[in-house]
Amino acid sequence: MYKNANGFAEENWEGLYVEMTTEEVAFYEKYGSEGFVVINGMKEIDPEFEDKQAEREFERIQRLTLTQRQLRLYLLQQWKLTDAMIRAALQGNDAALIEWEYASVFVRFNPLFDEVAKQIGKTPKDVDEMFETAAEIYG
């Protein structure tokens, strides 16, 4: 990207500088050139880029895993939840209790986490954050 007296421009494939709109500059500053596509020979903002980014981020988060130790330490130290409190939240769901007791690795995409989070006043975003930071804190 090139800044001239009139604003911002970007060099095209022919070596010519093409003026960019304010919207394009803001988008470029946020995402870089990755968010642009060539449409009818012109470089434009990819209208599906932010949706694609959100989908990639969702898929990345869903693949996150924690060991039982990491999960339990995070729940105890960050959310102040004891084992007894988690068991109480899982009461009546025998399959969930078995998972809680015997799983060696917990995977984010397991719907159990969103169910328990709702019962204890946490959101799916809180659970995502837990999976992202627990491995770093208790690695």
Summary of the structure (lengths in Angstrom):
residues: 139
radius of gyration: 22.9
end to end distance: 40.2
largest distance: 68.6
contacts: 331
relative contact order: 0.11
helix: 56%
strand: 18%
